[in-house]
Amino acid sequence: MPNLDSSSLTPFPPELSLEKSVLILDSQQEEDAKLISQVTVRPVEPDAASNRIDYLPGYPNVGLEPSQVYRFLRRHLNTPVIDELYHVLWLFSVKCGRNIDPLHRQRIKGREIVPTEEAKLHLVWTKDRIYIKTMPICLLNHTIWNVFLGTAATQDWRTAVPFTTNLDEGFDRGVALGFLRSYSLLIQSPLDFAFAKEAHLFPEDLDIDWTSWAKFTAHFYGVQDGQVSKRYRFGQLRLNRLNWLLRVIQPKASKSIWFYQRRTWSVGAMIVESMPVLLFAFASLSLILSSMQVALATPAEDLLFAHLNSQNALSLQRTFWVFSVATIIISVLTWFYILLIPTGIFLIQMTWAIRTKGIANPNSRIMTSAFYEFAKV
């Protein structure tokens, strides 16, 4: 592993930077950056003028003022909902940030690699897909780390406490460390790298190869769980468990009270998805009822159950009768679910449309109930 520059507080040396743009910082911005990161800002090399930019690498609409940079990083990398669920996540997932399968292993398990811009979906998986947040190119730039993601805790970044400020003003360095460590675990071989390029996890104009990537991520592979944010102290998370956990815990940061993320976006698809469970339940109940009919139709004396007198037989009949009636009720409720619920959801959607007519931002005016979650299906 290359030696780190002792004057730098970044996790990788400048020569391994995969995004090599030189950032233009005016004198005031440099002073602000020094106060935030407490590091020395490297001067711009004269011969690098052709590659100088005055915006966040990869995002021309974001300036280099600290407030803009931190606002961008919070919006694109923070995971407030999972951070709120952190204290109970250990019940549903292995508490180990290295619990991440490389991309070729994801393919072996039959999961499609789905790129996303939403940090909350990073490393969230279902039976047939895994969501992966695309790489913000600015995190591959040495100056961004040196200026905006520095830490004053120690010169040894591997034992540093993550730099954290007021979340309305700064950004938790541990989020960026955890995110890049997750990528170092996802892409561990040339095959993984090819899958990442194929899935568009990197920007098209980013000119990198496997060798440069391997050298870069070598500096993040050894990051420990204590150095990263709460989210990245866990690895892959299952979506259906997150959905149920959200319904129970009701984190304040969530905009929904019913779904962490929907898998289906129509009522019909939701019903089709639940049909295997319903069919299994019907088959099991049919088998149980048939067994009960056989038990009632067979005389007790033919079974050599001498102790089964008429009173006991009557009790058994009552029990079976109650179970049969309960099965009928369950069947009726199931048909209610299949036929009437979609009709109810349609009526809710129509009501929602009427109530929000003429409102510029209806989501801020309509109560966030479970029913109105379906109104937006």
C-alpha distance (Angstrom), angle and dihedral (degrees) to the residues before:
residue distance angle dihedral
M1 . . .
P2 3.83 . .
N3 3.77 117.1 .
L4 3.78 116.2 -102.9
D5 3.75 121.1 -123.2
S6 3.78 104.2 -102.5
S7 3.80 91.2 -142.1
S8 3.78 92.3 54.7
L9 3.77 127.4 84.7
T10 3.80 94.2 -164.0
P11 3.81 121.4 109.6
F12 3.81 93.2 -123.5
P13 3.83 134.9 38.5
P14 3.82 119.6 -106.9
E15 3.80 94.4 -111.0
L16 3.82 90.0 64.4
S17 3.79 94.6 52.3
L18 3.81 109.2 129.0
E19 3.81 92.8 -159.4
K20 3.79 107.1 52.0
S21 3.79 103.8 -177.7
V22 3.81 114.7 135.5
L23 3.79 111.7 -130.2
I24 3.79 120.3 -135.7
L25 3.80 109.4 -136.9
D26 3.79 120.0 176.7
S27 3.79 119.1 -138.0
Q28 3.80 94.4 -95.4
Q29 3.79 92.4 49.6
E30 3.78 90.3 49.8
E31 3.79 90.8 52.6
D32 3.82 90.9 48.2
A33 3.79 90.3 48.5
K34 3.81 91.0 51.5
L35 3.79 90.4 53.0
I36 3.79 92.1 49.0
S37 3.79 100.0 43.5
Q38 3.80 100.1 20.4
V39 3.78 91.5 -140.1
T40 3.77 134.6 117.4
V41 3.80 112.5 -96.9
R42 3.78 111.3 -132.2
P43 3.83 113.4 -121.6
V44 3.79 119.0 -116.5
E45 3.81 112.3 -99.1
P46 3.84 112.5 -122.9
D47 3.80 93.4 -133.3
A48 3.80 91.9 55.6
A49 3.82 94.9 67.5
S50 3.79 92.9 112.3
N51 3.80 90.6 60.5
R52 3.81 98.8 43.8
I53 3.79 119.7 123.5
D54 3.79 133.9 -179.3
Y55 3.81 96.7 -151.5
L56 3.79 138.6 65.1
P57 3.83 108.3 -72.9
G58 3.79 109.5 -96.5
Y59 3.80 93.8 9.1
P60 3.82 113.5 76.7
N61 3.81 90.6 177.8
V62 3.83 92.4 63.9
G63 3.79 118.7 76.3
L64 3.79 126.7 -149.5
E65 3.79 97.1 -109.4
P66 3.83 107.4 123.7
S67 3.80 91.8 -122.3
Q68 3.81 91.5 56.0
V69 3.80 94.2 44.1
Y70 3.81 94.1 49.0
R71 3.79 91.8 44.4
F72 3.81 88.7 53.8
L73 3.79 93.5 47.5
R74 3.81 92.6 48.3
R75 3.79 92.3 49.3
H76 3.81 95.0 46.6
L77 3.81 102.6 36.2
N78 3.82 112.1 23.0
T79 3.82 119.3 101.3
P80 3.83 105.3 -165.9
V81 3.82 96.3 166.9
I82 3.81 94.8 55.1
D83 3.80 89.8 43.0
E84 3.82 88.2 57.8
L85 3.81 90.7 48.5
Y86 3.82 92.1 48.0
H87 3.82 95.7 103.7
V88 3.83 92.1 59.6
L89 3.81 101.9 31.3
W90 3.80 90.8 92.6
L91 3.82 87.8 71.2
F92 3.81 90.8 63.3
S93 3.79 105.9 28.6
V94 3.79 141.7 31.4
K95 3.80 108.8 -91.1
C96 3.78 95.7 -130.7
G97 3.77 125.0 108.4
R98 3.78 90.6 -150.8
N99 3.80 92.6 62.5
I100 3.81 90.8 109.8
D101 3.80 125.6 121.8
P102 3.82 116.2 -140.2
L103 3.80 115.8 -114.1
H104 3.79 95.7 -99.8
R105 3.80 88.7 54.5
Q106 3.80 90.1 51.2
R107 3.80 88.1 56.2
I108 3.80 91.4 49.0
K109 3.81 88.5 55.1
G110 3.80 89.6 53.7
R111 3.80 96.5 -109.1
E112 3.77 122.0 145.7
I113 3.82 114.1 -136.4
V114 3.80 106.0 -124.6
P115 3.83 115.9 -169.9
T116 3.79 116.2 -143.8
E117 3.79 139.3 177.2
E118 3.81 92.0 -145.0
A119 3.80 114.0 97.9
K120 3.82 91.1 -159.6
L121 3.82 89.2 67.4
H122 3.81 95.9 49.3
L123 3.83 108.5 126.8
V124 3.82 92.7 -2.3
W125 3.81 110.8 137.9
T126 3.78 143.9 -171.5
K127 3.78 129.5 -169.9
D128 3.81 93.2 -80.7
R129 3.82 106.8 24.2
I130 3.77 145.5 33.8
Y131 3.79 123.9 -154.0
I132 3.80 117.7 -138.1
K133 3.80 125.4 -173.6
T134 3.79 111.5 -125.8
M135 3.78 116.6 -114.2
P136 3.83 114.8 -94.2
I137 3.77 100.8 -135.8
C138 3.81 92.1 -144.4
L139 3.82 90.3 70.9
L140 3.79 88.7 65.1
N141 3.81 92.3 59.8
H142 3.81 117.7 97.3
T143 3.80 95.2 -149.7
I144 3.81 92.4 55.2
W145 3.80 89.2 57.6
N146 3.78 93.9 41.3
V147 3.80 94.9 50.2
F148 3.80 107.8 26.8
L149 3.81 105.7 22.3
G150 3.80 102.3 42.3
T151 3.78 125.6 129.2
A152 3.78 129.2 -146.8
A153 3.78 95.5 -160.7
T154 3.81 96.7 94.1
Q155 3.77 142.8 -24.3
D156 3.83 88.5 -115.3
W157 3.79 103.1 77.5
R158 3.81 92.8 -169.0
T159 3.80 91.1 67.7
A160 3.79 96.5 34.1
V161 3.76 123.6 122.5
P162 3.83 106.3 -120.7
F163 3.80 113.1 -97.3
T164 3.80 106.8 -110.9
T165 3.77 129.1 174.3
N166 3.77 135.3 168.3
L167 3.80 102.6 -48.0
D168 3.81 89.6 -133.3
E169 3.81 90.3 59.7
G170 3.82 110.9 23.3
F171 3.76 141.1 21.3
D172 3.80 135.4 -112.8
R173 3.81 108.6 -110.6
G174 3.82 88.1 -156.5
V175 3.81 90.4 68.9
A176 3.81 91.8 59.5
L177 3.81 92.1 43.9
G178 3.79 91.3 50.1
F179 3.79 93.0 46.3
L180 3.81 93.8 51.9
R181 3.81 91.1 44.2
S182 3.81 88.4 54.9
Y183 3.81 89.1 54.4
S184 3.79 91.0 49.2
L185 3.81 87.7 56.1
L186 3.80 94.7 43.8
I187 3.81 94.4 50.7
Q188 3.79 109.4 43.6
S189 3.80 102.7 138.5
P190 3.81 140.7 33.7
L191 3.81 88.2 -99.8
D192 3.80 91.4 54.4
F193 3.79 89.0 48.8
A194 3.82 91.1 52.3
F195 3.82 90.5 50.2
A196 3.81 90.1 50.2
K197 3.79 92.1 52.8
E198 3.79 90.5 45.7
A199 3.82 91.0 51.7
H200 3.84 91.2 49.5
L201 3.79 94.1 -119.7
F202 3.81 88.5 145.5
P203 3.82 126.1 52.6
E204 3.81 113.1 -95.9
D205 3.81 92.7 -122.1
L206 3.82 94.4 52.7
D207 3.80 105.5 109.1
I208 3.80 106.0 -154.9
D209 3.79 134.7 134.2
W210 3.78 133.9 -156.3
T211 3.81 94.5 -94.3
S212 3.80 95.1 54.6
W213 3.81 90.8 43.7
A214 3.80 92.8 51.3
K215 3.81 92.0 50.1
F216 3.81 91.3 48.1
T217 3.82 97.4 47.9
A218 3.80 92.1 45.4
H219 3.81 85.7 80.2
F220 3.81 92.6 55.9
Y221 3.80 101.3 39.9
G222 3.80 92.3 80.3
V223 3.81 96.9 50.3
Q224 3.82 110.3 128.8
D225 3.80 127.4 -135.6
G226 3.80 91.5 -111.6
Q227 3.81 90.3 63.9
V228 3.79 97.6 53.9
S229 3.79 134.8 69.8
K230 3.80 123.3 -90.2
R231 3.80 93.4 -94.7
Y232 3.78 94.2 58.2
R233 3.79 94.6 49.8
F234 3.80 81.7 80.2
G235 3.78 124.5 53.2
Q236 3.80 125.0 -158.1
L237 3.80 116.7 6.7
R238 3.80 127.2 -159.5
L239 3.80 114.0 -123.6
N240 3.81 99.4 -143.4
R241 3.81 90.6 53.3
L242 3.79 91.1 49.9
N243 3.82 89.4 51.2
W244 3.81 92.4 53.2
L245 3.79 92.7 42.5
L246 3.79 90.9 52.8
R247 3.82 91.3 51.6
V248 3.79 91.1 52.8
I249 3.83 101.7 39.2
Q250 3.82 98.5 33.6
P251 3.84 97.8 -155.9
K252 3.80 114.2 -148.5
A253 3.80 93.0 -131.4
S254 3.79 92.8 61.5
K255 3.79 119.0 97.9
S256 3.79 89.8 -157.6
I257 3.78 130.2 56.0
W258 3.78 94.6 -163.7
F259 3.81 111.0 38.8
Y260 3.78 134.3 36.3
Q261 3.79 83.8 -167.6
R262 3.79 129.5 -14.9
R263 3.78 118.8 -123.5
T264 3.79 94.5 -166.7
W265 3.78 129.4 38.8
S266 3.81 103.1 -162.8
V267 3.80 134.7 57.3
G268 3.80 92.4 -124.1
A269 3.80 92.0 54.5
M270 3.81 90.4 49.2
I271 3.82 91.0 53.8
V272 3.80 93.1 45.0
E273 3.81 89.6 51.5
S274 3.82 91.1 53.7
M275 3.84 95.3 45.7
P276 3.84 97.0 90.5
V277 3.82 90.3 57.4
L278 3.81 91.7 46.9
L279 3.81 92.5 48.0
F280 3.79 91.2 49.8
A281 3.81 90.3 50.1
F282 3.83 92.0 49.6
A283 3.80 92.2 48.1
S284 3.81 91.5 49.6
L285 3.82 93.3 48.3
S286 3.82 91.5 47.0
L287 3.79 90.3 53.2
I288 3.82 91.9 48.4
L289 3.81 93.2 48.4
S290 3.80 91.9 48.5
S291 3.81 89.9 51.8
M292 3.80 89.9 50.4
Q293 3.81 91.3 52.2
V294 3.78 90.5 52.1
A295 3.82 91.0 48.2
L296 3.82 92.6 51.4
A297 3.80 94.7 44.2
T298 3.80 94.6 53.0
P299 3.85 114.7 83.0
A300 3.79 113.0 -120.5
E301 3.81 92.9 -130.3
D302 3.79 90.6 58.4
L303 3.80 88.4 58.1
L304 3.82 91.8 51.6
F305 3.81 90.5 -121.5
A306 3.75 97.2 144.9
H307 3.80 93.2 170.3
L308 3.84 91.7 58.8
N309 3.81 99.3 94.3
S310 3.79 126.8 176.0
Q311 3.81 92.9 -88.8
N312 3.80 92.2 53.6
A313 3.78 90.8 45.8
L314 3.80 90.2 52.7
S315 3.82 90.6 51.8
L316 3.78 89.8 50.0
Q317 3.81 90.2 50.7
R318 3.79 91.2 51.1
T319 3.79 91.0 50.9
F320 3.77 92.7 50.1
W321 3.81 91.1 46.0
V322 3.81 92.1 53.4
F323 3.80 90.6 48.6
S324 3.82 90.9 49.4
V325 3.81 92.0 51.1
A326 3.82 90.2 47.8
T327 3.81 89.0 52.0
I328 3.81 90.5 52.7
I329 3.82 90.5 51.0
I330 3.81 91.2 49.4
S331 3.80 89.9 50.4
V332 3.80 91.4 51.6
L333 3.80 91.4 48.9
T334 3.80 90.3 49.6
W335 3.79 91.3 53.8
F336 3.79 87.3 47.3
Y337 3.79 87.9 55.8
I338 3.81 92.9 47.6
L339 3.81 98.8 44.0
L340 3.78 111.0 19.7
I341 3.81 102.7 36.9
P342 3.83 93.4 63.2
T343 3.80 88.4 50.4
G344 3.80 90.1 50.5
I345 3.79 91.8 48.8
F346 3.81 90.1 50.8
L347 3.81 90.0 53.2
I348 3.82 90.4 48.1
Q349 3.81 90.2 51.5
M350 3.80 90.7 51.2
T351 3.82 90.6 48.5
W352 3.79 91.0 49.0
A353 3.80 90.9 50.0
I354 3.81 92.0 50.7
R355 3.80 94.5 46.0
T356 3.82 93.5 48.5
K357 3.79 96.2 44.9
G358 3.78 107.8 131.7
I359 3.82 94.8 7.1
A360 3.81 112.6 128.1
N361 3.81 95.2 -150.7
P362 3.81 108.5 20.9
N363 3.79 95.2 173.3
S364 3.81 90.5 68.1
R365 3.80 92.5 51.6
I366 3.79 103.7 42.9
M367 3.79 119.0 80.4
T368 3.80 114.2 -109.8
S369 3.78 99.4 -123.3
A370 3.79 126.2 149.6
F371 3.81 90.2 -105.5
Y372 3.79 93.3 53.7
E373 3.78 89.0 51.5
F374 3.80 85.6 66.3
A375 3.80 91.1 44.4
K376 3.79 87.5 71.5
V377 3.84 95.3 50.1
